[in-house]
Amino acid sequence: MEYNDDAYGVLGVEPEATETEIKKAYRKLALKHHPDRVNDPVEKDKATTLFAKIAGAYEVRTELRGLGATHLHCFTYSLIRYFRR
């Protein structure tokens, strides 16, 4: 599924990655791009956008893993909204 791959791509992990690998990648990216770590206002806006994308990808990935294949159609609208931001 295209959207699933995008969420993993944002986190920089493969879809086959373990929960530990995914969580580690998310935490590393979240710390690196957290808006509170940036002093420049322009860079802070960029960091805020990127941080939101990282957090959203982790949330989408978590929700996708929790859904069975028969329930994915119910989640499609949220995925489309997220990745069209």
N, C-alpha and C positions, 0 to 999 in steps of 0.2 A: 504494500500500500504506500502510495506516494507520501502522504502526510506523516505516517509513522516514520519513514526514512528521514524526513526533514527534521523531526523532533530529535532523533538520534544524532543527526548531522550537526545540529546546533550544539549539542552536548559533546560532540567529537568522539562518539563511541559507535561501535557496530550494534545492530539490532540483537545480535547474539550475546552481547555483553551481560555479565552477571549483575545482580542488584548492587553488589559492593563496588564494582567498577563504575557503574552509572552514578551512584551516589558520590563516589570519590571525584569523578569528573565534574559533576554538578557543583560540589563544594569548592573545588579549585577554581572553576570559572566564576562562581558567585563572589568569591573573595577577591579575585583579580579585577572584576569589573563592577564592584559595588560602588554606587555613586558617592558614598561618604568618604571614599578613599581618593577622590579627585577634587582638586581645589579650583581649577579653571572652569568658569561657568559654561563655556561652550563644550568642553570635554565632559562636564558633569551631565549635560543633556544627552550626549551620545552614550555615556555610561549608563544613564537611567534607562534609555531605550534598549540597550543591549542587555542590561540586567533583567529587565522585564521579559525580554525574549527568551533568555536562558531559563528564568523561573517558569515561564509558560511552557517551554519545551519539556522541562522536567515534570511539570504537572500533567501535561498531555501524555507523556510517556508512561507515567504512573497510572493514569486512568486507562490507557490502552492495555496495559498489562493486566489490569484488574477485570477487563471486560472479556466475555466469551465471544467467539466469532459471530454468534447469532445476534449479539447486541451491538455490534459495531455500527450498524446502520442508524441507530438511535443517536450515536455520537458524531456522525458526519457533519452536521450543521456546525457544531462547536469547533471542530477541526478546521473547517473552511473559514470560519470567522477569524480564528487565531492566525492562520497562515496568510490571510489576506490583509493583515494590519499593515 
